């Protein structure tokens, strides 16, 4: 159903398995005469929730199923006292979110690089993240992301051992980190842009399934230029939107890659 709804051949089964481990109670489906016709979900980070995998089967689109799913999800998040809801809307999906009262903040651009492109050697001083560093990483990241995402880090470390790296300065202070999934780079956060390329080199020294995908805030021009220098090409743009009081928390200009469009 997700392949048809998103109009591509990419399987999202592994992604959905990861998302359900991160937020077991956050994903819902719509059935019509016992037939799966839609789904949606959200990851609750405390300070906000991020909506993802909003999809309706092409045969039943424009029948109000997407609106009903989103209303159900927003009501549930309101009952959980979530102050803000964020998402990255496709061009096709944006009218629905406009109707539901979401406002646009900026764009999230999606870049891809073929996995058969030449890889780079991992810089020797870039170290793999260990579970001992998790407390430090979570505290450091919360200021940038705007919420605690320990559960995301833990699941990614469990599923992709040896594919997450930190960058530290000469005094051992954390300057950035990067997670490389099997087909995606992210999350990736940098305190300063000067050392971002070395983390990307570490990521590109790894194998990927077909393509490596990156979802980057449009306002982070340093990240975009860096990705383009290393052979990434933009394939689409989504509208970063939110519903709730005030501006979203966090510092998106320091985010070089989201975990995914679904997780923020």
C-alpha positions in Angstrom: 0.0 0.0 0.0 2.8 2.4 0.9 4.5 1.8 -2.5 1.3 2.7 -4.3 0.5 5.7 -2.1 4.0 7.2 -2.5 4.2 6.2 -6.2 7.6 4.6 -6.1 9.0 1.1 -5.7 11.0 1.6 -2.5 9.9 -0.7 0.3 9.3 1.0 3.6 8.8 -2.2 5.6 12.2 -2.0 7.4 11.6 1.7 8.1 8.2 0.9 9.6 9.7 -1.8 11.8 12.2 0.7 13.1 9.6 3.3 13.7 7.4 0.9 15.6 10.3 0.0 17.9 10.9 3.7 18.5 7.2 4.5 19.1 5.2 1.2 19.5 1.9 2.9 20.2 2.2 5.6 17.5 1.1 4.0 14.2 -2.4 3.5 12.9 -4.1 2.1 9.8 -7.5 2.7 8.1 -9.5 -0.3 6.9 -12.3 -0.3 4.4 -14.2 -3.7 4.3 -11.1 -5.3 5.9 -8.9 -3.8 3.2 -5.9 -1.7 4.2 -6.5 1.7 2.6 -4.4 4.2 4.7 -2.0 4.7 7.5 -0.4 7.4 9.6 1.8 7.7 12.7 3.7 10.0 14.9 6.8 9.9 17.2 6.2 11.6 20.5 9.4 13.4 21.7 7.8 15.2 24.7 8.3 18.8 23.5 6.6 17.9 20.2 5.5 15.0 18.0 6.5 14.4 14.4 4.1 12.9 12.0 5.2 10.5 9.3 4.1 7.9 6.7 0.8 9.6 6.0 -0.5 7.6 3.1 -3.8 6.7 1.4 -4.2 4.0 -1.3 -4.6 5.6 -4.7 -7.9 3.8 -5.3 -9.6 5.7 -2.5 -7.9 9.0 -2.4 -10.0 12.2 -2.2 -12.6 10.4 -0.1 -11.7 12.0 3.2 -9.6 9.0 4.5 -6.5 11.1 5.0 -8.4 13.9 6.8 -10.0 11.3 9.1 -6.7 9.7 9.9 -5.1 13.0 10.7 -8.0 14.2 12.8 -7.8 10.9 14.8 -4.0 11.3 15.2 -4.2 15.0 16.2 -6.9 14.3 18.8 -4.8 11.5 20.3 -1.8 13.7 20.5 -3.9 16.5 22.1 -5.1 14.0 24.7 -1.4 13.2 25.4 -0.9 17.0 25.9 1.6 17.3 23.1 2.1 21.1 22.6 3.2 21.0 19.0 3.0 18.7 16.0 5.5 18.9 13.1 5.7 17.2 9.7 7.3 17.4 6.3 4.6 17.6 3.7 4.8 16.6 0.1 3.4 18.9 -2.5 0.4 16.5 -2.9 -0.2 16.4 0.8 0.1 20.0 1.7 -3.5 21.1 1.0 -4.7 18.6 3.7 -2.3 20.1 6.3 -3.3 23.6 5.3 -6.9 22.6 5.9 -6.0 21.2 9.4 -4.4 24.4 10.5 -0.7 23.6 9.9 1.6 26.5 9.0 4.8 26.3 6.8 8.1 27.2 8.4 10.7 26.2 5.7 11.5 23.3 3.4 13.2 19.9 3.9 15.1 18.9 0.8 15.8 15.3 -0.1 19.1 14.4 -1.7 20.3 11.1 -3.0 23.6 9.5 -4.1 24.0 6.2 -6.0 25.7 3.6 -3.8 28.0 2.6 -6.6 29.7 6.0 -6.6 33.3 6.0 -5.3 33.5 5.8 -1.6 35.9 7.6 0.7 38.3 6.4 3.4 37.1 7.0 7.0 39.3 9.6 8.7 41.3 7.9 11.4 40.2 10.2 14.2 36.5 9.8 13.6 35.3 7.3 16.2 32.3 5.0 16.3 29.7 6.0 18.9 29.6 3.7 21.9 26.7 3.2 24.3 28.8 4.8 27.0 28.5 8.1 25.1 24.8 8.0 24.9 24.0 10.2 27.9 26.4 12.9 26.6 25.1 12.6 23.1 21.4 12.9 24.2 22.1 16.0 26.3 24.1 17.7 23.6 21.6 16.9 20.9 18.5 18.0 22.8 19.4 21.7 22.5 19.8 21.4 18.8 16.8 19.1 18.0 14.6 20.7 20.6 13.6 17.5 22.4 15.1 14.3 23.9 15.5 11.5 21.3 17.3 8.9 23.3 14.9 6.2 22.0 15.9 7.0 18.4 19.6 6.8 19.1 19.2 3.5 21.0 17.2 1.8 18.3 19.6 3.0 15.6 22.7 1.9 17.5 21.1 -1.6 18.1 20.1 -2.0 14.4 23.2 -0.4 12.7 26.2 -1.2 14.9 29.4 0.5 13.8 27.5 3.0 11.6 27.4 6.0 13.9 30.2 8.4 14.5 31.3 11.4 16.7 33.5 14.3 15.9 35.4 15.9 18.8 37.8 18.8 19.1 41.4 18.6 20.5 40.1 18.9 24.0 37.6 16.0 23.6 34.5 18.2 23.4 31.7 16.8 21.2 31.4 18.9 18.0 29.1 16.7 15.9 27.8 13.2 15.3 26.3 11.2 12.4 24.3 8.0 12.0 24.3 6.0 8.8 21.4 3.7 8.3 21.3 1.0 5.6 19.8 3.4 3.0 19.9 6.8 4.6 22.3 9.2 6.4 20.8 10.8 9.5 20.5 12.0 12.1 23.5 14.2 11.5 24.2 17.3 13.7 27.1 19.7 13.7 28.0 22.5 16.2 30.3 24.1 13.6 30.4 23.4 9.9 34.1 23.3 9.6 34.4 19.6 10.6 31.2 18.3 8.9 33.0 16.9 5.8 35.0 14.4 7.9 31.9 12.9 9.3 30.4 12.7 5.8 33.6 10.9 4.6 33.1 8.4 7.4 29.6 7.8 6.3 30.5 7.4 2.6 33.1 4.8 3.5 30.2 2.5 4.3 28.0 0.5 1.9 24.4 1.4 1.2 21.5 -0.4 -0.4 21.1 1.1 -3.9 21.1 4.8 -2.8 22.1 6.9 0.2 19.3 9.4 1.0 19.6 12.6 3.1 16.8 14.9 4.3 18.3 18.3 5.1 16.7 21.6 6.2 16.7 24.0 3.3 18.1 26.7 5.5 21.3 24.8 6.1 23.2 25.9 3.0 26.5 24.5 4.3 25.0 21.0 4.4 23.6 21.4 0.9 26.8 22.6 -0.6 28.7 19.8 1.1 26.3 17.1 -0.2 26.5 18.4 -3.7 30.3 18.4 -3.7 30.1 14.7 -2.8 27.8 13.7 -5.6 24.4 14.1 -4.0 21.5 15.4 -6.1 18.3 16.9 -5.0 15.3 14.7 -5.8 12.4 16.5 -4.1 11.4 19.2 -1.6 8.9 18.9 1.2 7.3 21.6 3.2 8.3 21.7 6.9 5.1 22.5 8.7 3.8 22.7 12.3 0.6 23.1 14.3 0.9 24.6 17.8 1.7 27.8 19.7 4.9 29.7 18.8 7.9 28.6 16.8 9.2 25.0 16.8 12.0 24.4 19.3 15.5 23.6 18.3 18.2 24.9 15.9 17.5 23.6 12.5 20.5 25.4 11.0 22.7 22.9 12.9 20.9 19.9 11.5 22.7 18.5 8.5 20.3 15.5 8.2 17.1 14.5 9.8 16.6 10.9 10.9 14.1 10.6 8.1 11.1 12.6 6.8 8.9 10.5 9.1 10.9 11.0 12.3 12.2 14.5 11.9 
